[in-house]
Amino acid sequence: MNPLMGFYKSQCIKVLISIIALFILCELLIYHIVLIQCNWPKLDPNKADPSIDSNEKELRALLLADTHLLGPRRGHWFDKLRREWQMYRTFQTAMTFHQPDVVFILGDIFDEGLWCSDYEFSTYIDRFHSLFYVPKHTKLYVVVGNHDIGFHYGITPYLHKRFAEAFGSPSVRLLSIAGNHFVLINSMAMEGDGCFLCRPAEMQLSNITS
């Protein structure tokens, strides 16, 4: 074999191996490398509320917001594919390493929820559950955002009901988990103008606080 050809062949093999190694690092290993460095905060027993039972297991809550899953109108298909791969790998790696007890996704799950048809919305739901599925021991709760159903005056009863039924997500919800209390609120229902969305939400909040 010509020595020059042998040299070029060995260099091509090295480049190919480098590309494969870089792909594995950037598309698979990087999520593990970054997330394994994160830890749950340590609770200082000296600052604990004495009225709280210290023997009770601490609650680990993961909060996520503004995933903005792209719809059929905005963004290139490759951009959609790339974003969702990154979200999937990040979320599932975090679930594996940190095993939260509860996950809250705080609105703007979809980017085009306001404009999508029922069929597109159904596709959105399937994509969401394929990306952000959680194990049986983990609870998942969703709060609506303006990109999911629109801003206050753009929300119709139909859009509100469609999202609420799909995710079991009313405008106001009180949750008690392991002695911790959470109030989940649709912020678009806080305009205070007595509309079909605001009035019931205000009454529910009043019942919770009373």
N, C-alpha and C positions, 0 to 999 in steps of 0.2 A: 504493500500500500504506500502510496505517495506520502511522505512525512507531513507535507502541508495539509493534505486531505485528512490525515489522522488527527492533526492538531485542530482543524476546524470541527471535526466530528466530536472530539472531546469537549470543545468549547460549547458546542450546541447542546450536548448532553447536560453540561453544567448549568447552562441558561435555563433549559427545560426543568431541571430539578429545582432551580431557584424559584421559577415561576410557580411550580406546584407547591413548594414549601410556603411561598408568600400567600398563595390562595388559601391554604389550610390555616395559616396564622390569622389572616384577615377575615375569613369567612366562618371559621369554626372556633379556633382557640382563643381569639382576642376577647370574646365574651366571658370565657372562663377566667382568663387572666385578670380582667378588670373587676368582675363581680366577686371573685373569691377574696378580694382585698376589702370588701365592704363587710361590716358587722353591725348587728343590732346594738343600740346604745346600752351601756351598763347602768343599771339603776343604783343610785347612791342611797344606801339604807339610812344614812344620817338625814336625808332630806325627805324621807318618806312620810306620808300622812299617817299618823298613828291610828286614825279611824279605819284605815284600810287593812284588811287581813293580809299580812305579809306572806302567809303560807299559800295564798292563791297564786296560781300560775300566771305569769305575765302574758299579756296579749300582744302578739306580733301582727301589726297591720301594715300592709303595703299600699301606698297611694300612687295612683297613676292618672294622668289627665292628658287631654288633647292629642289623642292618637291620630285623629284626622285621616281615617282610612279613605283613600281616594275613591271617587265614584267614576261613572262612565264618561263624564264630561270634562273633567280637569285632569291634567297630568298625562304623561306618556305611559304606555303599558309597561315599559321597562322600569320607569321610575316607581310605579306601583309595585311591581315585582320586587324591586330592590328594597323599598321601604318596608314592605311586609315581611320579607325575609329577616331584616335586621330587627324588627319588632318581635317577631316570633322567637328568634334566637335569644334576644336579650331577656324577654319575659320568661321564657321557659327555663333559661339558665338561672335566673334569679329565683324562680320557684324551686328548682332543684337544690340550689345551695342554701337558701335562706328559709324555705318552708314557712311562709307566713300563715297565720291562722285565718286571716281575713284580707281580702283585696277590695279596695274601693277604686272604681274608675270614675273620675270626676268630670264627666261631660266632654262634649265635642269628640265623641267616639268616631263619628262619621264626618266627612267633609261636605257631603252633598245630601244629607238627610232631608233637608227642607224641600229639595226639588225632585227627589227620586220617586219613581212609581212604586206600586206595591211589589211588583216583581223585583225591581232593583233593590228595594228595601229588604226583601226576603234574602236576596243574594248577599247583601250587607251583613245580615244577621249570621248567615252561615260562615262568612269569612271571619267575623268577629269571634265566633265560638271555636273556629279552627286555630286562630292565633292565640287567643287568651283563655284557653281551657285550663281549669285548675283541678287538682286531685279532689277526691270525695271529702277529705277531712278539712278542706279549705273552703270558706264561704266567699262568694263573689257578689258584690253589689254595684249597681250602676246608677249614676246620677246624670240626668239629661243636660245637654248644653245647647247653645243657640245654633250651632251648626247641625244639630240633630233634628231640631223641629222649627228653628227660626227665632228671631228676636221677638220681643213681647207682642208687638202689634202685627207681626207676621204669622203668629201661631193660630192655627185653626183647631177646633175641638177634635177633628179627625186626626191631625198630625200628633197632637198630644196623646190621644188615646192609643194610636198605633204604636208609639214608642213605649208608653207606660205598660201596655199589655205584653209587648215583646220581651221586656226586661223586668217586669214586676216592679216598676219604678214610678210610684205616684209622686206628686209634687212635694209632699212632705211625708217623711217616714221616720219613726223613732225605732232605733235598734238598741237592744241591750245584749251585749256579748261578754260573757265571763266577768260580769260586774261593771263593765264599761258601757257608757251610754253615748250613742251617736244620733244626731238629728241630720238626716239627709234632706236637702232643700233644693228645689228648682228655683234658681235665682230669678228667672224670668217671671215667676209668679209673685214677685215682691214689689211690683210697681205701685200697689196700693190704690188702684183705680176702680176696684170692685168688679172687674171683668170676670168672665166665666172661669178663668184660671186663678186669679188673685184671691177672690173672696173665699172659696173653699180652702185654699192654702192658709190664709190668715186664720180661719176658724180652727184648722187643725193645729196650727202653732199655738193658738190661744189655749186649746185643750191640753197640749203638752206642758205648757208653762204653768197652768193653773193647778 
